[in-house]
Every structure is written in structure tokens, then in C-alpha cells.
Amino acid sequence: MTTSNLTPHLYLRKDKVDCNGRMPLFIRFPRIDGKEPKFSVGKIRLSLDEWDSKANLPKDEILRTEIEKEMQRIKLEIHRCIIDDIPITISKLRDIVKDTKATAPSDNLFLQYYREYLSIKERNGQIRQSTMKGHIYTMSAIDQFNPRLRVKDINGDFINKFVLFLRNRRTVKGRSVENLTFGKYLIQIRTIIRFISAKGITVQDPFKTGEIFIKPCERSKIYLNEEELSQMVKLFYNKNLSIVERRILIMYLLSCSTGIRISDMRALKWRNVNLNCSNGVFEFLCKKTQRKVFVPLSPMSGDLLCRATESDMKNVDENRSLFVRVYSPTKINSTLKSMAKMVGISKNITFHTARRTFATLCSMNGISEIIVGSFLGHKPKDVTDGYRQWNTYEANKTAPKLSFLDLKKLRNIA
């Protein structure tokens, strides 16, 4: 297509005469895809006496000059599109005639790029459901704070005001803000800023300049020592426990003897228990890392499995959940805190303390860090570890190392 093939022509719309005998000025292009593009030229209206039909231009010299300049601009824009191999569509011609300037990327909404980032990650299977929920929560907070936030509005001042907004919102709800830094929100915002920057769009990064500092999250170091674990095992034999408490305690003690996370523990089905090897192995896809995990059954975890069925273990449906009832993390943690108080444990325990308990006791009993990492489903630390295979056979072979995790032995420690 050449510029000459798209030469525009001016004309008066005689079918739109107003009460003063004036008609709107229009510009018309040759047909595209069977349609004849035509658009009004501003709000110019002329009568037949004011129109030079031979020159096809207004008679007024000043207006005539302005119209000629505008026509030259339109022809030049069309020529540039052809040179740059930009498709000429009716929509594109409309933008050229209306002189619609392309919006600078930095003028676009920040939430627009946020949604684009999440869409890409979700489509490629690169984001966990829990992480997605966190981002959606952050997006909701930004939308409440400033729904018209543009990319060029991102700076240190915005970050500080946003954090203040989060604090005030939490205070209004009657919740404590002591020692809260809202680091998770800031990390997610930083991720989107880097995503925008990687697209070649100019955006301020107050995290990169040091204007905003994200305080490292202090990880909890709480775990149960052998004596405290023994107290929880003794509680397991307490006949006064409710059904809910007993079921949750089984899940917790099973995690203490396997290191399995709460998200994976709640999702376990009987098909994830391989009893075809001598000691038995848990085999499942870790929800957090999407890595296949192999954890050998210790004497303690084997006994707990028998208690979890509340029926004949040999006749369980492999597609059924490992536990008769799967409770919410909130319910699980609140129940654990209550049971810890029953046995005099003052530590603020959560289900995750079971994972630390398992790792700590394994280390104290001489199991290497590499093996413990394999139990926990951690990624290899270096290239050498990457060559090491961890599978059902290897997990089953290391099961004897967990002989110290025995309900009877632990029950007699405290």
C-alpha cells in the first residue's frame, strides 16, 4: 500500500445541514475492507457560500491555511505508518485524523501492569495459589488507596503514604500494628516495579535507590525439644481430648516426625503413602516448591497413620484424604496453642513449629544436613547436590535413621 492509495479528500456533509444552512466538514479516504472511512474535521461547519468547490477548500484564507496544514499532517502520518509497516486500519485513520496521541506507558495505571504480571505468571504456571492470594490482597489495598495510581506516580512518597494507609486501616479494624513493617506488601510492589522496568518503561524504583528499605523478616525459631515433644505425645494418650483436638494433634505429631508442611499435610491422600517398600515412604508434590518429595516413615509416623484412619488401614480408599476431617489452618493453630497450654508449654507454637522440631531433632541425632534437606523438600544448595538423586529407594533406605522418632520412647522422656 502506498500513500497515494490513501489520499484523503475534504467534503461538506450536505445531509447534515443545520438551521443556519451550515454543514460539517468531513474528510474521506478510499475504501478499506469494503468500507469508506470518513471522519469530521474538528467542529468546522461551513455554508455553500463559504466553500470553494473547485479547490475543495474553505474560501476564508486563514481557515484555508489551517486546513491545508492539517491535511499535510494527516498525509505525513499515513506515510510514516507505511514506512514503519504499521497496518492502516479504519481505527488507525480515525486516530490520525483526531490527532490522538499515543498514551505514554508511564501514564498507564499501575494496577494494569500488576494484572498483566499475574496473568503471565498464572498462564505459565509460575505462581502458587497462596502467592496469588497475597498479590490479590495487595492489589485490593492499592485500589482502595488510589485506584487511579499511574506508573509515573510511583516514588518513595507514595510508598510511605501507602504504608501509613495500611497502618490506619488496620488500626480502624481494632488490630495491632506493633512491630509491623508490611514487608510482604512492599516486596510485591517491588516485584511489579521490576516487571515494569524490564519492559523498558521508565519507572522510579525507590527500593533500588535505597529511598525505601524493606526490613528483613524475622523468622520464628520456635521448636519443641524432646521433653516438650514428649509432653505433646503424652497428651495424645489423654482420653479427655475431644475428637477435634485428637485429630489435629495427630496431624501435628505426624509433621513432627516427617517435617511435612501444613499445606501438604492437609492435601495428603492415601495414594501418597507408599507401603510397597520395607519401611514406607510419603511421596507427594510439594505445593510450595512444586518438587516431588520423598519422606520415609519413622516408627512414630507409622503408628500415627494407623490412628489417622479411624478404620482398617488395609482397606482405605487411595483417593481419600489421609485425615477424616481437614481443618482450616486457623482452627489448627488455635487448637495447638490451647493444647500446648494444657501440658505447660509456654511457647507460642503453630503447626510450622513441627517442621522445625523435625529438622532440629534430626540434626541432633546425627542426620546430615543434606539428608534433612531432602526430607524437607528443600532445593539443592549447589550444583553438586543437584546431581544427587532423591527418590523412594533412597528415602526408604534412610528410614532407620529416624528410629529415635518413636511414640513409646518419646512418651517416656518427660
DRENLUM-657753 format. One record per residue (C-alpha): x, y negated, z negated; residue in three letters. Coordinates in nm, 2 decimals, m for minus. Layout:
N
x->X y->Y z->Z aa->ALA
...
***
This chain:
414
x->0.00 y->0.00 z->0.00 aa->MET
x->0.13 y->m0.35 z->0.09 aa->THR
x->0.05 y->m0.69 z->m0.04 aa->THR
x->m0.12 y->m0.78 z->0.29 aa->SER
x->m0.36 y->m0.49 z->0.24 aa->ASN
x->m0.48 y->m0.66 z->m0.08 aa->LEU
x->m0.51 y->m1.02 z->0.04 aa->THR
x->m0.78 y->m1.19 z->m0.17 aa->PRO
x->m1.05 y->m1.43 z->m0.03 aa->HIS
x->m1.25 y->m1.70 z->m0.20 aa->LEU
x->m1.62 y->m1.75 z->m0.15 aa->TYR
x->m1.93 y->m1.90 z->m0.31 aa->LEU
x->m2.19 y->m1.67 z->m0.46 aa->ARG
x->m2.50 y->m1.81 z->m0.28 aa->LYS
x->m2.72 y->m1.56 z->m0.46 aa->ASP
x->m2.64 y->m1.73 z->m0.79 aa->LYS
x->m2.75 y->m2.09 z->m0.73 aa->VAL
x->m2.83 y->m2.30 z->m1.04 aa->ASP
x->m3.09 y->m2.57 z->m1.07 aa->CYS
x->m2.83 y->m2.83 z->m0.95 aa->ASN
x->m2.76 y->m2.64 z->m0.63 aa->GLY
x->m2.42 y->m2.53 z->m0.75 aa->ARG
x->m2.28 y->m2.18 z->m0.70 aa->MET
x->m2.00 y->m1.99 z->m0.89 aa->PRO
x->m1.66 y->m1.95 z->m0.72 aa->LEU
x->m1.56 y->m1.58 z->m0.67 aa->PHE
x->m1.25 y->m1.40 z->m0.54 aa->ILE
x->m1.29 y->m1.09 z->m0.33 aa->ARG
x->m1.05 y->m0.81 z->m0.25 aa->PHE
x->m1.05 y->m0.54 z->0.02 aa->PRO
x->m1.23 y->m0.22 z->m0.08 aa->ARG
x->m1.06 y->0.02 z->m0.33 aa->ILE
x->m1.20 y->0.37 z->m0.36 aa->ASP
x->m1.51 y->0.26 z->m0.17 aa->GLY
x->m1.58 y->m0.04 z->m0.39 aa->LYS
x->m1.53 y->m0.41 z->m0.32 aa->GLU
x->m1.36 y->m0.57 z->m0.62 aa->PRO
x->m1.49 y->m0.92 z->m0.68 aa->LYS
x->m1.45 y->m1.15 z->m0.99 aa->PHE
x->m1.55 y->m1.50 z->m1.08 aa->SER
x->m1.27 y->m1.77 z->m1.08 aa->VAL
x->m1.30 y->m1.92 z->m1.43 aa->GLY
x->m1.62 y->m2.12 z->m1.47 aa->LYS
x->m1.59 y->m2.32 z->m1.15 aa->ILE
x->m1.93 y->m2.40 z->m0.98 aa->ARG
x->m1.95 y->m2.59 z->m0.65 aa->LEU
x->m2.22 y->m2.71 z->m0.42 aa->SER
x->m2.20 y->m2.66 z->m0.04 aa->LEU
x->m2.11 y->m3.03 z->0.00 aa->ASP
x->m1.81 y->m2.98 z->m0.23 aa->GLU
x->m1.69 y->m2.67 z->m0.04 aa->TRP
x->m1.46 y->m2.68 z->0.27 aa->ASP
x->m1.59 y->m2.37 z->0.46 aa->SER
x->m1.31 y->m2.39 z->0.72 aa->LYS
x->m1.02 y->m2.40 z->0.47 aa->ALA
x->m1.22 y->m2.18 z->0.24 aa->ASN
x->m1.12 y->m2.42 z->m0.05 aa->LEU
x->m1.28 y->m2.70 z->m0.25 aa->PRO
x->m1.27 y->m3.04 z->m0.09 aa->LYS
x->m1.15 y->m3.21 z->m0.41 aa->ASP
x->m0.77 y->m3.24 z->m0.38 aa->GLU
x->m0.68 y->m3.18 z->m0.74 aa->ILE
x->m0.91 y->m2.88 z->m0.78 aa->LEU
x->m0.79 y->m2.75 z->m0.44 aa->ARG
x->m0.43 y->m2.77 z->m0.55 aa->THR
x->m0.51 y->m2.58 z->m0.88 aa->GLU
x->m0.70 y->m2.31 z->m0.68 aa->ILE
x->m0.41 y->m2.27 z->m0.44 aa->GLU
x->m0.17 y->m2.23 z->m0.73 aa->LYS
x->m0.40 y->m1.97 z->m0.89 aa->GLU
x->m0.43 y->m1.78 z->m0.56 aa->MET
x->m0.05 y->m1.78 z->m0.52 aa->GLN
x->m0.01 y->m1.65 z->m0.88 aa->ARG
x->m0.25 y->m1.36 z->m0.81 aa->ILE
x->m0.08 y->m1.26 z->m0.49 aa->LYS
x->0.26 y->m1.27 z->m0.66 aa->LEU
x->0.13 y->m1.05 z->m0.95 aa->GLU
x->m0.01 y->m0.80 z->m0.70 aa->ILE
x->0.33 y->m0.80 z->m0.52 aa->HIS
x->0.51 y->m0.73 z->m0.84 aa->ARG
x->0.28 y->m0.43 z->m0.92 aa->CYS
x->0.35 y->m0.28 z->m0.58 aa->ILE
x->0.73 y->m0.33 z->m0.62 aa->ILE
x->0.72 y->m0.17 z->m0.97 aa->ASP
x->0.50 y->0.11 z->m0.84 aa->ASP
x->0.21 y->0.02 z->m1.07 aa->ILE
x->m0.12 y->0.16 z->m0.95 aa->PRO
x->m0.36 y->m0.11 z->m0.82 aa->ILE
x->m0.70 y->m0.03 z->m0.96 aa->THR
x->m1.01 y->m0.24 z->m1.00 aa->ILE
x->m0.94 y->m0.28 z->m1.37 aa->SER
x->m0.58 y->m0.39 z->m1.29 aa->LYS
x->m0.71 y->m0.65 z->m1.04 aa->LEU
x->m0.95 y->m0.78 z->m1.30 aa->ARG
x->m0.67 y->m0.83 z->m1.55 aa->ASP
x->m0.46 y->m1.01 z->m1.28 aa->ILE
x->m0.74 y->m1.25 z->m1.19 aa->VAL
x->m0.83 y->m1.32 z->m1.55 aa->LYS
x->m0.46 y->m1.36 z->m1.62 aa->ASP
x->m0.49 y->m1.11 z->m1.91 aa->THR
x->m0.15 y->m1.09 z->m2.07 aa->LYS
x->m0.04 y->m0.76 z->m2.20 aa->ALA
x->m0.05 y->m0.75 z->m2.58 aa->THR
x->0.29 y->m0.72 z->m2.73 aa->ALA
x->0.34 y->m0.39 z->m2.91 aa->PRO
x->0.42 y->m0.57 z->m3.23 aa->SER
x->0.07 y->m0.73 z->m3.21 aa->ASP
x->m0.09 y->m0.39 z->m3.23 aa->ASN
x->m0.24 y->m0.26 z->m3.56 aa->LEU
x->0.00 y->m0.07 z->m3.79 aa->PHE
x->m0.27 y->0.19 z->m3.85 aa->LEU
x->m0.29 y->0.25 z->m3.48 aa->GLN
x->0.07 y->0.38 z->m3.48 aa->TYR
x->0.00 y->0.56 z->m3.81 aa->TYR
x->m0.28 y->0.76 z->m3.65 aa->ARG
x->m0.07 y->0.83 z->m3.34 aa->GLU
x->0.22 y->0.97 z->m3.56 aa->TYR
x->m0.02 y->1.20 z->m3.75 aa->LEU
x->m0.18 y->1.31 z->m3.43 aa->SER
x->0.15 y->1.41 z->m3.27 aa->ILE
x->0.26 y->1.59 z->m3.59 aa->LYS
x->m0.06 y->1.78 z->m3.62 aa->GLU
x->m0.07 y->1.87 z->m3.25 aa->ARG
x->0.28 y->2.01 z->m3.27 aa->ASN
x->0.21 y->2.20 z->m3.60 aa->GLY
x->0.48 y->1.99 z->m3.77 aa->GLN
x->0.28 y->1.88 z->m4.07 aa->ILE
x->0.13 y->2.07 z->m4.37 aa->ARG
x->m0.22 y->2.02 z->m4.48 aa->GLN
x->m0.11 y->1.88 z->m4.82 aa->SER
x->0.12 y->1.63 z->m4.65 aa->THR
x->m0.16 y->1.53 z->m4.41 aa->MET
x->m0.39 y->1.46 z->m4.70 aa->LYS
x->m0.13 y->1.24 z->m4.86 aa->GLY
x->m0.09 y->1.04 z->m4.54 aa->HIS
x->m0.47 y->1.00 z->m4.50 aa->ILE
x->m0.48 y->0.88 z->m4.86 aa->TYR
x->m0.21 y->0.62 z->m4.78 aa->THR
x->m0.39 y->0.51 z->m4.46 aa->MET
x->m0.71 y->0.46 z->m4.66 aa->SER
x->m0.53 y->0.24 z->m4.91 aa->ALA
x->m0.37 y->0.03 z->m4.63 aa->ILE
x->m0.71 y->0.00 z->m4.47 aa->ASP
x->m0.86 y->m0.13 z->m4.80 aa->GLN
x->m0.57 y->m0.37 z->m4.85 aa->PHE
x->m0.55 y->m0.51 z->m4.50 aa->ASN
x->m0.74 y->m0.34 z->m4.21 aa->PRO
x->m0.60 y->m0.59 z->m3.96 aa->ARG
x->m0.24 y->m0.54 z->m4.06 aa->LEU
x->m0.02 y->m0.57 z->m3.75 aa->ARG
x->0.32 y->m0.43 z->m3.68 aa->VAL
x->0.48 y->m0.78 z->m3.69 aa->LYS
x->0.32 y->m0.83 z->m4.04 aa->ASP
x->0.54 y->m0.56 z->m4.19 aa->ILE
x->0.80 y->m0.71 z->m4.42 aa->ASN
x->0.92 y->m0.70 z->m4.78 aa->GLY
x->0.65 y->m0.93 z->m4.89 aa->ASP
x->0.38 y->m0.70 z->m4.75 aa->PHE
x->0.53 y->m0.40 z->m4.93 aa->ILE
x->0.54 y->m0.58 z->m5.27 aa->ASN
x->0.18 y->m0.71 z->m5.23 aa->LYS
x->0.07 y->m0.36 z->m5.13 aa->PHE
x->0.22 y->m0.21 z->m5.44 aa->VAL
x->0.06 y->m0.47 z->m5.66 aa->LEU
x->m0.27 y->m0.39 z->m5.49 aa->PHE
x->m0.22 y->m0.02 z->m5.57 aa->LEU
x->m0.15 y->m0.10 z->m5.94 aa->ARG
x->m0.45 y->m0.33 z->m5.97 aa->ASN
x->m0.68 y->m0.07 z->m5.81 aa->ARG
x->m0.56 y->0.20 z->m6.05 aa->ARG
x->m0.60 y->m0.04 z->m6.35 aa->THR
x->m0.96 y->m0.12 z->m6.25 aa->VAL
x->m1.03 y->0.25 z->m6.25 aa->LYS
x->m0.90 y->0.27 z->m6.61 aa->GLY
x->m0.60 y->0.48 z->m6.52 aa->ARG
x->m0.25 y->0.42 z->m6.65 aa->SER
x->0.02 y->0.26 z->m6.43 aa->VAL
x->0.31 y->0.30 z->m6.67 aa->GLU
x->0.63 y->0.41 z->m6.50 aa->ASN
x->0.45 y->0.44 z->m6.17 aa->LEU
x->0.65 y->0.33 z->m5.86 aa->THR
x->0.41 y->0.45 z->m5.60 aa->PHE
x->0.71 y->0.60 z->m5.42 aa->GLY
x->0.51 y->0.85 z->m5.22 aa->LYS
x->0.32 y->0.57 z->m5.05 aa->TYR
x->0.64 y->0.38 z->m4.97 aa->LEU
x->0.81 y->0.69 z->m4.83 aa->ILE
x->0.51 y->0.75 z->m4.60 aa->GLN
x->0.51 y->0.38 z->m4.49 aa->ILE
x->0.89 y->0.40 z->m4.42 aa->ARG
x->0.83 y->0.71 z->m4.21 aa->THR
x->0.58 y->0.52 z->m3.99 aa->ILE
x->0.81 y->0.22 z->m3.96 aa->ILE
x->1.09 y->0.45 z->m3.84 aa->ARG
x->0.85 y->0.61 z->m3.59 aa->PHE
x->0.75 y->0.27 z->m3.45 aa->ILE
x->1.12 y->0.17 z->m3.43 aa->SER
x->1.20 y->0.49 z->m3.25 aa->ALA
x->0.95 y->0.39 z->m2.98 aa->LYS
x->1.16 y->0.08 z->m2.91 aa->GLY
x->0.92 y->m0.15 z->m3.07 aa->ILE
x->1.05 y->m0.44 z->m3.27 aa->THR
x->0.95 y->m0.40 z->m3.64 aa->VAL
x->1.11 y->m0.51 z->m3.96 aa->GLN
x->1.24 y->m0.24 z->m4.19 aa->ASP
x->1.27 y->m0.37 z->m4.54 aa->PRO
x->1.38 y->m0.03 z->m4.66 aa->PHE
x->1.68 y->m0.03 z->m4.42 aa->LYS
x->1.78 y->m0.38 z->m4.51 aa->THR
x->1.77 y->m0.30 z->m4.88 aa->GLY
x->1.49 y->m0.55 z->m4.95 aa->GLU
x->1.27 y->m0.27 z->m5.08 aa->ILE
x->1.42 y->0.02 z->m5.27 aa->PHE
x->1.25 y->0.34 z->m5.33 aa->ILE
x->1.33 y->0.47 z->m5.68 aa->LYS
x->1.42 y->0.85 z->m5.66 aa->PRO
x->1.15 y->1.07 z->m5.81 aa->CYS
x->1.25 y->1.22 z->m6.14 aa->GLU
x->1.18 y->1.59 z->m6.11 aa->ARG
x->1.04 y->1.77 z->m6.41 aa->SER
x->1.29 y->2.01 z->m6.57 aa->LYS
x->1.04 y->2.18 z->m6.79 aa->ILE
x->1.05 y->2.56 z->m6.80 aa->TYR
x->0.98 y->2.83 z->m7.06 aa->LEU
x->1.27 y->3.00 z->m7.23 aa->ASN
x->1.25 y->3.37 z->m7.31 aa->GLU
x->1.09 y->3.31 z->m7.65 aa->GLU
x->0.83 y->3.08 z->m7.51 aa->GLU
x->0.75 y->3.32 z->m7.23 aa->LEU
x->0.72 y->3.59 z->m7.49 aa->SER
x->0.46 y->3.38 z->m7.67 aa->GLN
x->0.26 y->3.35 z->m7.35 aa->MET
x->0.29 y->3.73 z->m7.29 aa->VAL
x->0.16 y->3.79 z->m7.64 aa->LYS
x->m0.13 y->3.56 z->m7.57 aa->LEU
x->m0.21 y->3.78 z->m7.27 aa->PHE
x->m0.29 y->4.06 z->m7.51 aa->TYR
x->m0.52 y->3.84 z->m7.72 aa->ASN
x->m0.87 y->3.98 z->m7.69 aa->LYS
x->m1.02 y->3.64 z->m7.78 aa->ASN
x->m0.93 y->3.49 z->m7.44 aa->LEU
x->m1.21 y->3.40 z->m7.21 aa->SER
x->m1.23 y->3.56 z->m6.87 aa->ILE
x->m1.12 y->3.24 z->m6.70 aa->VAL
x->m0.82 y->3.20 z->m6.94 aa->GLU
x->m0.71 y->3.56 z->m6.88 aa->ARG
x->m0.73 y->3.53 z->m6.50 aa->ARG
x->m0.54 y->3.21 z->m6.50 aa->ILE
x->m0.28 y->3.35 z->m6.74 aa->LEU
x->m0.23 y->3.65 z->m6.51 aa->ILE
x->m0.16 y->3.41 z->m6.22 aa->MET
x->0.08 y->3.21 z->m6.43 aa->TYR
x->0.28 y->3.51 z->m6.56 aa->LEU
x->0.29 y->3.66 z->m6.22 aa->LEU
x->0.45 y->3.34 z->m6.10 aa->SER
x->0.69 y->3.35 z->m6.39 aa->CYS
x->0.80 y->3.70 z->m6.26 aa->SER
x->0.81 y->3.61 z->m5.89 aa->THR
x->0.86 y->3.23 z->m5.86 aa->GLY
x->0.57 y->3.21 z->m5.62 aa->ILE
x->0.42 y->2.85 z->m5.58 aa->ARG
x->0.07 y->2.78 z->m5.68 aa->ILE
x->m0.04 y->2.71 z->m5.32 aa->SER
x->0.09 y->3.05 z->m5.21 aa->ASP
x->m0.03 y->3.23 z->m5.52 aa->MET
x->m0.39 y->3.11 z->m5.46 aa->ARG
x->m0.37 y->3.22 z->m5.10 aa->ALA
x->m0.23 y->3.57 z->m5.16 aa->LEU
x->m0.43 y->3.87 z->m5.03 aa->LYS
x->m0.37 y->4.24 z->m5.09 aa->TRP
x->m0.22 y->4.27 z->m4.74 aa->ARG
x->0.07 y->4.05 z->m4.87 aa->ASN
x->0.17 y->4.33 z->m5.12 aa->VAL
x->0.39 y->4.59 z->m4.95 aa->ASN
x->0.37 y->4.90 z->m5.17 aa->LEU
x->0.52 y->5.13 z->m4.90 aa->ASN
x->0.87 y->5.08 z->m5.04 aa->CYS
x->1.01 y->5.22 z->m5.36 aa->SER
x->0.97 y->4.90 z->m5.58 aa->ASN
x->0.71 y->4.70 z->m5.39 aa->GLY
x->0.76 y->4.36 z->m5.22 aa->VAL
x->0.54 y->4.05 z->m5.18 aa->PHE
x->0.55 y->3.94 z->m4.81 aa->GLU
x->0.38 y->3.62 z->m4.71 aa->PHE
x->0.43 y->3.30 z->m4.50 aa->LEU
x->0.51 y->3.01 z->m4.74 aa->CYS
x->0.26 y->2.73 z->m4.69 aa->LYS
x->0.51 y->2.46 z->m4.77 aa->LYS
x->0.81 y->2.56 z->m4.56 aa->THR
x->0.63 y->2.79 z->m4.31 aa->GLN
x->0.91 y->3.05 z->m4.38 aa->ARG
x->0.85 y->3.42 z->m4.43 aa->LYS
x->0.91 y->3.50 z->m4.79 aa->VAL
x->1.00 y->3.84 z->m4.94 aa->PHE
x->0.99 y->3.87 z->m5.32 aa->VAL
x->1.05 y->4.21 z->m5.49 aa->PRO
x->0.81 y->4.32 z->m5.76 aa->LEU
x->0.96 y->4.34 z->m6.11 aa->SER
x->0.81 y->4.57 z->m6.37 aa->PRO
x->0.62 y->4.27 z->m6.51 aa->MET
x->0.47 y->4.17 z->m6.18 aa->SER
x->0.37 y->4.53 z->m6.10 aa->GLY
x->0.18 y->4.56 z->m6.43 aa->ASP
x->0.01 y->4.22 z->m6.38 aa->LEU
x->m0.10 y->4.33 z->m6.03 aa->LEU
x->m0.28 y->4.63 z->m6.19 aa->CYS
x->m0.46 y->4.39 z->m6.42 aa->ARG
x->m0.55 y->4.14 z->m6.14 aa->ALA
x->m0.76 y->4.39 z->m5.95 aa->THR
x->m1.02 y->4.44 z->m6.23 aa->GLU
x->m1.08 y->4.76 z->m6.04 aa->SER
x->m0.89 y->5.06 z->m5.89 aa->ASP
x->m0.57 y->4.92 z->m5.73 aa->MET
x->m0.56 y->5.20 z->m5.48 aa->LYS
x->m0.90 y->5.11 z->m5.33 aa->ASN
x->m0.86 y->4.74 z->m5.28 aa->VAL
x->m0.95 y->4.57 z->m4.95 aa->ASP
x->m0.63 y->4.44 z->m4.80 aa->GLU
x->m0.82 y->4.14 z->m4.66 aa->ASN
x->m0.95 y->4.04 z->m5.00 aa->ARG
x->m0.79 y->3.77 z->m5.22 aa->SER
x->m0.54 y->3.91 z->m5.48 aa->LEU
x->m0.74 y->3.75 z->m5.75 aa->PHE
x->m1.11 y->3.80 z->m5.81 aa->VAL
x->m1.16 y->3.42 z->m5.86 aa->ARG
x->m0.93 y->3.15 z->m5.72 aa->VAL
x->m0.95 y->2.83 z->m5.94 aa->TYR
x->m0.85 y->2.48 z->m5.84 aa->SER
x->m0.50 y->2.35 z->m5.93 aa->PRO
x->m0.66 y->2.10 z->m6.17 aa->THR
x->m0.85 y->2.38 z->m6.35 aa->LYS
x->m0.54 y->2.60 z->m6.36 aa->ILE
x->m0.32 y->2.33 z->m6.51 aa->ASN
x->m0.56 y->2.21 z->m6.77 aa->SER
x->m0.62 y->2.57 z->m6.88 aa->THR
x->m0.25 y->2.64 z->m6.90 aa->LEU
x->m0.19 y->2.33 z->m7.12 aa->LYS
x->m0.47 y->2.44 z->m7.35 aa->SER
x->m0.33 y->2.80 z->m7.38 aa->MET
x->0.03 y->2.66 z->m7.44 aa->ALA
x->m0.11 y->2.47 z->m7.75 aa->LYS
x->m0.27 y->2.80 z->m7.87 aa->MET
x->0.08 y->2.95 z->m7.91 aa->VAL
x->0.25 y->2.64 z->m8.04 aa->GLY
x->0.43 y->2.54 z->m7.72 aa->ILE
x->0.46 y->2.16 z->m7.72 aa->SER
x->0.60 y->2.13 z->m7.36 aa->LYS
x->0.37 y->1.97 z->m7.10 aa->ASN
x->0.35 y->2.28 z->m6.88 aa->ILE
x->0.20 y->2.31 z->m6.54 aa->THR
x->0.18 y->2.60 z->m6.30 aa->PHE
x->0.51 y->2.49 z->m6.14 aa->HIS
x->0.70 y->2.55 z->m6.47 aa->THR
x->0.65 y->2.92 z->m6.39 aa->ALA
x->0.87 y->2.88 z->m6.08 aa->ARG
x->1.14 y->2.70 z->m6.28 aa->ARG
x->1.11 y->2.97 z->m6.55 aa->THR
x->1.17 y->3.24 z->m6.30 aa->PHE
x->1.47 y->3.07 z->m6.14 aa->ALA
x->1.62 y->2.99 z->m6.47 aa->THR
x->1.58 y->3.34 z->m6.62 aa->LEU
x->1.72 y->3.49 z->m6.30 aa->CYS
x->2.02 y->3.27 z->m6.32 aa->SER
x->2.07 y->3.35 z->m6.69 aa->MET
x->2.06 y->3.73 z->m6.61 aa->ASN
x->2.34 y->3.71 z->m6.36 aa->GLY
x->2.14 y->3.69 z->m6.03 aa->ILE
x->2.33 y->3.49 z->m5.77 aa->SER
x->2.21 y->3.15 z->m5.66 aa->GLU
x->2.18 y->3.28 z->m5.30 aa->ILE
x->1.95 y->3.57 z->m5.41 aa->ILE
x->1.74 y->3.34 z->m5.63 aa->VAL
x->1.70 y->3.10 z->m5.33 aa->GLY
x->1.59 y->3.39 z->m5.12 aa->SER
x->1.33 y->3.49 z->m5.38 aa->PHE
x->1.20 y->3.13 z->m5.39 aa->LEU
x->1.19 y->3.09 z->m5.01 aa->GLY
x->1.44 y->2.81 z->m5.00 aa->HIS
x->1.61 y->2.72 z->m4.67 aa->LYS
x->1.98 y->2.83 z->m4.63 aa->PRO
x->2.22 y->2.57 z->m4.76 aa->LYS
x->2.48 y->2.61 z->m4.48 aa->ASP
x->2.55 y->2.79 z->m4.16 aa->VAL
x->2.70 y->3.10 z->m4.33 aa->THR
x->2.38 y->3.15 z->m4.53 aa->ASP
x->2.19 y->3.12 z->m4.20 aa->GLY
x->2.35 y->3.44 z->m4.08 aa->TYR
x->2.24 y->3.63 z->m4.38 aa->ARG
x->1.92 y->3.83 z->m4.33 aa->GLN
x->1.65 y->3.85 z->m4.60 aa->TRP
x->1.37 y->4.10 z->m4.54 aa->ASN
x->1.16 y->4.37 z->m4.70 aa->THR
x->1.46 y->4.61 z->m4.72 aa->TYR
x->1.69 y->4.36 z->m4.89 aa->GLU
x->1.42 y->4.23 z->m5.13 aa->ALA
x->1.33 y->4.59 z->m5.23 aa->ASN
x->1.70 y->4.67 z->m5.28 aa->LYS
x->1.74 y->4.38 z->m5.53 aa->THR
x->1.43 y->4.47 z->m5.73 aa->ALA
x->1.63 y->4.65 z->m6.01 aa->PRO
x->1.80 y->4.31 z->m6.09 aa->LYS
x->1.46 y->4.20 z->m6.22 aa->LEU
x->1.43 y->4.47 z->m6.48 aa->SER
x->1.46 y->4.21 z->m6.75 aa->PHE
x->1.11 y->4.09 z->m6.65 aa->LEU
x->0.91 y->4.35 z->m6.84 aa->ASP
x->0.59 y->4.28 z->m7.03 aa->LEU
x->0.67 y->4.52 z->m7.31 aa->LYS
x->1.03 y->4.38 z->m7.35 aa->LYS
x->0.92 y->4.01 z->m7.34 aa->LEU
x->0.63 y->4.08 z->m7.58 aa->ARG
x->0.88 y->4.18 z->m7.85 aa->ASN
x->1.12 y->3.89 z->m7.81 aa->ILE
x->0.92 y->3.63 z->m8.01 aa->ALA
***
